[in-house]
Structure formats: C-alpha cells, structure tokens
Amino acid sequence: MTNTRRTPKLDLKITARAGRTHVSFLKKMICRAHDSLKSPLSELSIAVVTDREMSKIHKRFMNDSSPTDVLTFPLDEDSRGRATSGDIVVNVSQALRESRRRGVALRNELLLYALHGMLHLMGMDDRTDAEFDRMHRLEDRILGKLGVGAVFHSAPKRASKST
C-alpha cells in the first residue's frame, strides 16, 4: 500500500468592499494554485482592502503606517510547523497602480498579491535578493500554469517588496 498525501480541501473566504468584481476570479485561481502547490493550508481568508485600510493594518501589526501590497498572518500550524490556516490582506489601490504601470489586468495583479501571501504562509520569504528573485520567479511560473501568464516579470527589481 502506498502512502499518498492528499492536499486538504481549501475553505476559502474572500471579503472585498473595493474590487468586488474580482472575487470569483480570485476564488477560482487561488483554489487551483492551492491544489497545484500541495499546500497544507485548509482554511484561508483573503481581504481586499484600500490604501487607507492597509495603512491602518500595517501600522497596527508592523508599526509602519505606509500602505503595502500584501500582508499575511498565519493562524494555525500542523505538527511540522506549516501553516494550516491564515489570513491574507491585499491592497486593491496598490494593485491598481501596479497593474497600470505593468500593463496587466487588475485581477491578475490582485491574484499575484494573493498568491504571494499564500507562498509566505507556506514558509517562503523575500527578504534577501536571492529569496526575492526565487519567490517571484515561482509566482510567475504558477501564474503561467494557471493560464494567466507572468505578472511580476516586468517590474523593476525590488520595486514592490511585501511582508
């Protein structure tokens, strides 16, 4: 008998006051990304917020009042220390600015941020140049597999660093 690990089904909730039109797309794509990554996440909440809301959250948890693109908060872990549930906050205002600058659809930029947060919950980091490059190459590879295509590739190096 072979021991095959199954990816847990993802209980995904997305809330958005701004960017509501992109919620169904994000749900579909994040669930597909979750399946392909074999992530141990079983519960995930994504909040789509504006610069103002993001600045408040960033200040409260990171003592930085500037808006940022994405913040992640692991909530529960398995016995191996891997996040099994978490919250991701994505900034639709930042996504709108970046999508215009990159010439990509807003929904794809939002997906990039949500995927970035999911990778953080899976233990990836982007604090060093090597980690930053590795993480963003992986994001673009996943987005390509999802049929979206690379989103981050056109950004200048270190243009959008997140927590």
LUMMAR-730309 format. One record per residue: x, y, z of N, C-alpha, C, O, CB in turn; residue in three letters. Coordinates in steps of 0.02 Angstrom, whole numbers, plus 50000, padded with zeros to 5 digits. Glycine has a CB too. Example, Ala and Ser with C-alpha at 12.3 -4.5 7.8 and 13.67 -1.06 7.14 Angstrom:
# residues 2
50660|49716|50390|50615|49775|50390|50660|49835|50390|50712|49834|50423|50565|49776|50452|ALA
50642|49888|50354|50684|49947|50357|50645|50002|50394|50670|50057|50402|50704|49970|50286|SER
END
This chain:
# residues 163
50042|49941|50000|50000|50000|50000|50044|50062|50000|50090|50068|50041|49952|50000|50061|MET
50031|50107|49955|50071|50169|49951|50040|50223|49994|49979|50229|50001|50076|50193|49878|THR
50085|50262|50023|50063|50318|50064|50061|50380|50021|50113|50410|50006|50110|50328|50125|ASN
50002|50400|50001|49996|50461|49960|49965|50516|50002|49912|50507|50033|49953|50448|49897|THR
49997|50572|50002|49971|50630|50038|49923|50667|49993|49937|50680|49935|50028|50676|50061|ARG
49867|50685|50021|49818|50723|49984|49821|50795|50008|49828|50809|50068|49747|50694|49991|ARG
49814|50840|49961|49809|50911|49979|49741|50922|50011|49690|50902|49983|49819|50956|49916|THR
49739|50954|50070|49674|50965|50101|49632|51012|50058|49657|51057|50024|49683|50994|50172|PRO
49567|51001|50061|49521|51047|50026|49527|51115|50060|49533|51120|50121|49446|51020|50028|LYS
49527|51166|50019|49536|51234|50045|49468|51267|50059|49428|51275|50013|49577|51277|49996|LEU
49457|51286|50121|49400|51326|50140|49422|51399|50132|49459|51425|50173|49374|51311|50214|ASP
49400|51430|50078|49424|51497|50059|49367|51548|50065|49313|51538|50038|49452|51497|49988|LEU
49382|51601|50101|49334|51657|50107|49369|51720|50083|49426|51735|50103|49308|51664|50181|LYS
49336|51758|50040|49363|51821|50016|49313|51876|50030|49254|51870|50012|49380|51817|49939|ILE
49337|51928|50063|49294|51987|50075|49324|52046|50038|49385|52054|50034|49288|52001|50152|THR
49279|52087|50012|49303|52145|49974|49248|52198|49972|49192|52185|49952|49324|52126|49902|ALA
49266|52258|49994|49221|52315|49983|49240|52348|49917|49197|52368|49878|49225|52366|50042|ARG
49305|52352|49905|49331|52377|49841|49356|52315|49804|49382|52269|49834|49388|52431|49851|ALA
49350|52315|49738|49374|52259|49699|49329|52198|49700|49351|52143|49684|49441|52239|49723|GLY
49266|52208|49719|49219|52151|49725|49211|52112|49660|49198|52052|49661|49151|52177|49747|ARG
49217|52146|49604|49206|52112|49540|49258|52058|49526|49248|52017|49481|49208|52163|49483|THR
49312|52057|49563|49366|52008|49551|49365|51949|49599|49407|51905|49595|49432|52043|49556|HIS
49316|51948|49645|49315|51896|49696|49307|51826|49667|49343|51781|49688|49259|51910|49745|VAL
49261|51815|49620|49251|51747|49594|49314|51723|49556|49333|51665|49562|49190|51745|49547|SER
49346|51768|49519|49408|51751|49484|49462|51731|49536|49496|51680|49527|49433|51810|49441|PHE
49470|51771|49589|49520|51756|49640|49506|51689|49673|49552|51649|49684|49522|51812|49692|LEU
49443|51675|49690|49425|51611|49721|49445|51553|49677|49478|51506|49700|49350|51608|49736|LYS
49425|51556|49614|49441|51502|49568|49516|51491|49562|49540|51435|49566|49410|51516|49499|LYS
49553|51545|49552|49625|51539|49540|49665|51520|49602|49712|51481|49598|49652|51605|49512|MET
49645|51547|49659|49681|51529|49721|49669|51455|49738|49714|51421|49762|49659|51574|49780|ILE
49609|51431|49727|49596|51360|49739|49637|51316|49692|49664|51265|49713|49521|51344|49731|CYS
49642|51336|49629|49683|51299|49581|49757|51302|49601|49792|51251|49596|49674|51327|49510|ARG
49781|51360|49622|49851|51366|49644|49863|51323|49705|49914|51289|49709|49868|51440|49659|ALA
49817|51323|49752|49822|51282|49813|49830|51209|49794|49872|51174|49822|49760|51292|49858|HIS
49789|51185|49748|49792|51115|49727|49860|51100|49695|49889|51047|49709|49736|51100|49677|ASP
49885|51144|49653|49948|51131|49618|50008|51135|49665|50058|51101|49654|49958|51180|49561|SER
50003|51175|49718|50059|51183|49765|50060|51129|49818|50110|51122|49854|50055|51250|49798|LEU
50007|51091|49823|50002|51040|49876|50013|51072|49945|50048|51046|49987|50053|50983|49864|LYS
49982|51129|49954|49988|51168|50015|49951|51135|50072|49897|51107|50062|49961|51239|50005|SER
49978|51137|50133|49943|51110|50191|49887|51155|50216|49851|51137|50263|49993|51097|50247|PRO
49879|51214|50185|49825|51259|50206|49757|51226|50195|49743|51199|50142|49829|51325|50166|LEU
49716|51230|50247|49647|51205|50239|49596|51261|50248|49539|51255|50226|49634|51149|50291|SER
49617|51315|50280|49573|51374|50288|49613|51436|50270|49668|51447|50294|49545|51378|50360|GLU
49582|51477|50228|49615|51539|50207|49563|51594|50199|49510|51583|50171|49654|51528|50140|LEU
49580|51651|50226|49537|51710|50219|49578|51764|50184|49635|51778|50202|49511|51735|50288|SER
49548|51794|50133|49581|51848|50096|49536|51909|50100|49476|51906|50084|49595|51828|50021|ILE
49564|51964|50122|49528|52028|50124|49559|52074|50072|49620|52084|50070|49531|52060|50196|ALA
49517|52102|50030|49538|52151|49980|49521|52220|50008|49462|52236|50019|49504|52138|49909|VAL
49573|52260|50019|49564|52325|50053|49595|52382|50012|49630|52369|49963|49595|52323|50123|VAL
49582|52443|50033|49610|52503|50001|49674|52524|50037|49692|52497|50089|49558|52561|50001|THR
49708|52574|50009|49768|52602|50041|49755|52621|50113|49794|52606|50158|49793|52663|50002|ASP
49699|52655|50124|49684|52679|50191|49678|52622|50242|49707|52625|50296|49618|52720|50190|ARG
49640|52570|50223|49633|52513|50267|49699|52476|50277|49716|52455|50332|49580|52464|50240|GLU
49737|52469|50222|49801|52434|50226|49849|52471|50271|49886|52441|50310|49831|52425|50156|MET
49850|52537|50266|49895|52578|50309|49879|52567|50382|49925|52562|50423|49888|52652|50292|SER
49816|52563|50400|49796|52551|50470|49820|52482|50494|49846|52475|50549|49719|52556|50478|LYS
49810|52431|50452|49831|52363|50470|49907|52359|50475|49934|52329|50521|49805|52312|50419|ILE
49941|52390|50427|50015|52390|50425|50043|52424|50488|50091|52400|50518|50040|52425|50361|HIS
50012|52479|50507|50034|52516|50567|50023|52473|50629|50067|52467|50672|49995|52583|50574|LYS
49964|52442|50634|49947|52403|50693|49993|52343|50704|50015|52329|50760|49875|52379|50689|ARG
50009|52308|50650|50046|52246|50657|50121|52252|50642|50160|52210|50665|50017|52195|50613|PHE
50141|52303|50603|50211|52308|50584|50241|52376|50603|50299|52389|50589|50218|52298|50509|MET
50201|52418|50636|50223|52484|50656|50249|52526|50597|50298|52563|50604|50277|52479|50709|ASN
50215|52519|50541|50232|52556|50480|50167|52580|50450|50125|52540|50430|50273|52511|50429|ASP
50157|52645|50447|50093|52671|50425|50087|52678|50349|50035|52703|50325|50081|52738|50457|SER
50136|52658|50312|50131|52663|50239|50089|52605|50214|50087|52551|50245|50202|52662|50206|SER
50055|52615|50157|50019|52558|50128|50070|52510|50098|50124|52530|50077|49967|52582|50074|PRO
50052|52448|50095|50094|52397|50063|50048|52354|50019|49987|52362|50021|50131|52353|50116|THR
50077|52310|49980|50036|52271|49934|50001|52212|49966|49942|52200|49952|50079|52245|49878|ASP
50035|52176|50010|50005|52117|50041|50034|52105|50110|50094|52116|50122|50016|52054|49997|VAL
49992|52083|50156|50013|52062|50223|49985|51992|50235|49929|51977|50213|49990|52113|50278|LEU
50023|51951|50270|50000|51883|50285|50003|51871|50360|50047|51897|50395|50042|51831|50247|THR
49956|51831|50383|49952|51814|50454|49936|51740|50461|49878|51720|50452|49898|51858|50489|PHE
49986|51699|50478|49972|51628|50491|49931|51623|50556|49945|51659|50605|50038|51586|50496|PRO
49882|51579|50557|49840|51572|50617|49850|51506|50653|49855|51505|50714|49767|51578|50597|LEU
49853|51451|50616|49864|51384|50646|49919|51349|50607|49931|51363|50549|49798|51342|50646|ASP
49951|51302|50642|50005|51263|50611|49993|51188|50623|49959|51169|50670|50074|51284|50638|GLU
50023|51147|50579|50021|51075|50591|50081|51055|50634|50119|51098|50656|50022|51036|50523|ASP
50090|50991|50646|50144|50967|50690|50213|50981|50661|50263|50979|50698|50136|50893|50702|SER
50217|50995|50596|50281|51011|50564|50294|51086|50560|50343|51107|50530|50284|50981|50495|ARG
50249|51126|50590|50258|51198|50592|50235|51234|50528|50251|51292|50518|50330|51214|50603|GLY
50198|51199|50486|50172|51228|50424|50103|51258|50436|50062|51228|50471|50169|51176|50367|ARG
50091|51317|50408|50026|51349|50418|49970|51307|50387|49974|51286|50329|50027|51420|50386|ALA
49919|51296|50427|49859|51261|50402|49801|51309|50394|49751|51293|50361|49839|51204|50450|THR
49807|51368|50423|49757|51420|50412|49791|51488|50417|49842|51496|50451|49698|51415|50463|SER
49762|51536|50383|49792|51602|50384|49749|51655|50352|49699|51640|50319|49859|51601|50351|GLY
49769|51716|50362|49736|51774|50332|49785|51809|50286|49845|51815|50300|49710|51823|50387|ASP
49760|51833|50230|49798|51873|50183|49759|51937|50171|49698|51935|50160|49812|51834|50116|ILE
49794|51993|50173|49763|52057|50158|49797|52085|50096|49858|52093|50096|49768|52108|50219|VAL
49758|52099|50044|49786|52127|49982|49758|52197|49970|49700|52211|49985|49771|52081|49922|VAL
49801|52239|49943|49785|52310|49934|49764|52323|49861|49807|52322|49816|49845|52354|49953|ASN
49700|52334|49850|49674|52345|49782|49699|52412|49754|49708|52417|49693|49597|52344|49783|VAL
49710|52462|49797|49735|52526|49773|49805|52518|49744|49821|52544|49690|49736|52579|49830|SER
49848|52482|49780|49916|52468|49756|49914|52426|49692|49952|52437|49645|49957|52433|49810|GLN
49869|52377|49692|49862|52333|49634|49841|52373|49572|49865|52359|49517|49811|52278|49647|ALA
49798|52421|49581|49776|52463|49525|49835|52503|49497|49844|52507|49437|49719|52510|49547|LEU
49874|52533|49542|49933|52572|49519|49982|52527|49482|50006|52544|49428|49968|52606|49579|ARG
49996|52470|49512|50045|52424|49482|50020|52393|49417|50058|52385|49369|50063|52368|49531|GLU
49955|52377|49414|49929|52347|49353|49933|52396|49294|49947|52377|49238|49856|52324|49363|SER
49922|52459|49309|49928|52510|49257|50001|52517|49235|50016|52522|49176|49901|52579|49281|ARG
50047|52518|49284|50118|52525|49269|50145|52466|49229|50184|52475|49183|50157|52533|49334|ARG
50123|52406|49248|50147|52345|49214|50108|52331|49149|50132|52293|49107|50141|52286|49260|ARG
50049|52361|49142|50008|52347|49083|49975|52278|49087|49967|52244|49037|50049|52351|49021|GLY
49954|52259|49149|49919|52195|49158|49850|52209|49187|49836|52263|49212|49959|52148|49206|VAL
49807|52159|49182|49739|52166|49209|49742|52171|49285|49782|52138|49318|49695|52106|49188|ALA
49699|52213|49313|49695|52221|49386|49684|52155|49421|49715|52142|49472|49639|52270|49404|LEU
49640|52113|49395|49626|52049|49428|49689|52005|49431|49697|51968|49479|49570|52012|49391|ARG
49732|52010|49381|49794|51971|49381|49843|51998|49433|49878|51959|49465|49826|51972|49312|ASN
49845|52063|49442|49889|52093|49493|49864|52073|49563|49904|52056|49607|49890|52170|49486|GLU
49798|52074|49573|49769|52052|49637|49785|51979|49649|49802|51959|49705|49693|52063|49638|LEU
49780|51938|49598|49797|51867|49604|49871|51859|49623|49887|51817|49665|49782|51830|49538|LEU
49914|51898|49592|49985|51896|49610|49994|51909|49685|50031|51873|49718|50026|51947|49569|LEU
49961|51959|49712|49967|51976|49783|49941|51920|49827|49972|51902|49877|49929|52041|49798|TYR
49883|51891|49808|49855|51837|49848|49900|51775|49846|49911|51743|49897|49784|51818|49822|ALA
49927|51760|49788|49974|51704|49781|50037|51717|49821|50063|51672|49854|49991|51692|49707|LEU
50062|51778|49819|50121|51797|49858|50108|51784|49932|50151|51756|49967|50139|51872|49846|HIS
50050|51804|49956|50032|51792|50026|50028|51718|50041|50051|51696|50095|49966|51825|50042|GLY
50001|51679|49996|49996|51607|50007|50065|51576|50011|50077|51531|50052|49956|51574|49951|MET
50112|51598|49969|50180|51572|49972|50214|51591|50038|50252|51552|50066|50221|51599|49913|LEU
50200|51651|50063|50225|51669|50129|50198|51621|50182|50236|51599|50226|50206|51742|50147|HIS
50134|51606|50179|50105|51560|50227|50135|51490|50222|50135|51452|50270|50029|51555|50218|LEU
50161|51474|50163|50193|51409|50153|50267|51410|50174|50302|51361|50165|50187|51388|50081|MET
50290|51467|50201|50357|51470|50228|50408|51506|50184|50466|51511|50203|50381|51403|50240|GLY
50388|51529|50126|50435|51565|50083|50445|51636|50108|50400|51665|50140|50411|51565|50009|MET
50502|51665|50093|50517|51733|50113|50548|51770|50054|50571|51740|50006|50563|51735|50175|ASP
50550|51836|50060|50579|51877|50007|50622|51933|50035|50626|51988|50006|50524|51907|49962|ASP
50655|51920|50091|50695|51972|50124|50763|51982|50092|50789|52038|50093|50704|51955|50196|ARG
50792|51930|50064|50857|51939|50030|50844|51942|49955|50791|51922|49931|50906|51880|50049|THR
50894|51966|49918|50887|51969|49846|50875|51900|49815|50834|51893|49770|50950|52001|49814|ASP
50910|51850|49840|50902|51782|49813|50832|51755|49827|50800|51727|49783|50955|51735|49843|ALA
50808|51765|49889|50740|51742|49906|50687|51780|49865|50639|51751|49841|50727|51752|49982|GLU
50698|51845|49858|50653|51888|49819|50647|51862|49748|50592|51853|49722|50677|51961|49820|PHE
50703|51850|49716|50704|51826|49646|50672|51757|49641|50632|51745|49596|50776|51824|49619|ASP
50688|51712|49687|50661|51645|49687|50585|51646|49695|50549|51611|49658|50693|51602|49742|ARG
50561|51686|49742|50489|51688|49756|50450|51716|49696|50398|51690|49678|50476|51731|49818|MET
50476|51769|49666|50440|51800|49610|50445|51758|49546|50398|51759|49506|50468|51869|49597|HIS
50499|51722|49536|50502|51676|49479|50450|51620|49488|50416|51601|49440|50574|51645|49473|ARG
50445|51594|49550|50395|51542|49564|50324|51568|49553|50283|51533|49524|50403|51516|49636|LEU
50310|51629|49575|50244|51659|49565|50227|51661|49490|50173|51640|49470|50241|51730|49594|GLU
50273|51686|49450|50260|51690|49378|50253|51621|49347|50213|51613|49301|50317|51728|49344|ASP
50290|51572|49371|50284|51504|49345|50215|51476|49362|50182|51445|49320|50340|51458|49375|ARG
50192|51487|49423|50125|51464|49443|50071|51499|49403|50024|51468|49379|50114|51475|49519|ILE
50078|51565|49396|50029|51603|49357|50026|51580|49285|49973|51580|49253|50045|51678|49360|LEU
50084|51560|49258|50086|51532|49191|50047|51467|49187|50009|51456|49140|50158|51521|49169|GLY
50056|51423|49237|50020|51359|49238|49945|51370|49245|49905|51330|49221|50046|51316|49296|LYS
49926|51425|49278|49855|51440|49287|49824|51471|49224|49764|51483|49221|49845|51486|49346|LEU
49866|51486|49174|49842|51516|49113|49840|51592|49114|49816|51623|49066|49775|51490|49097|GLY
49865|51622|49167|49865|51695|49174|49926|51725|49141|49923|51778|49111|49862|51716|49248|VAL
49982|51690|49146|50045|51715|49120|50082|51754|49173|50054|51771|49225|50034|51759|49058|GLY
50145|51768|49160|50186|51805|49208|50158|51874|49220|50137|51908|49173|50259|51809|49182|ALA
50158|51895|49283|50134|51962|49302|50192|52003|49329|50199|52061|49312|50077|51957|49354|VAL
50233|51973|49372|50285|52010|49406|50344|52027|49360|50378|52076|49372|50310|51972|49465|PHE
50357|51987|49310|50417|51990|49269|50435|52060|49243|50495|52073|49233|50411|51945|49212|HIS
50387|52103|49232|50403|52168|49202|50420|52221|49254|50439|52277|49235|50344|52191|49161|SER
50415|52205|49318|50430|52254|49370|50504|52262|49379|50541|52212|49375|50397|52235|49436|ALA
50528|52322|49393|50599|52331|49409|50616|52293|49473|50573|52286|49517|50616|52405|49416|PRO
50676|52269|49479|50698|52233|49537|50685|52273|49600|50701|52332|49604|50772|52215|49531|LYS
50656|52239|49649|50642|52267|49715|50591|52324|49714|50590|52366|49759|50705|52292|49746|ARG
50549|52327|49662|50500|52381|49656|50444|52374|49706|50416|52424|49729|50471|52384|49587|ALA
50426|52313|49725|50368|52303|49767|50383|52248|49818|50365|52190|49806|50305|52285|49724|SER
50413|52264|49872|50430|52216|49923|50374|52214|49974|50350|52266|49995|50497|52232|49956|LYS
50354|52156|49995|50299|52150|50041|50318|52108|50101|50372|52079|50104|50239|52120|50007|SER
50272|52107|50148|50282|52070|50210|50238|52009|50212|50240|51972|50261|50269|52114|50270|THR
END
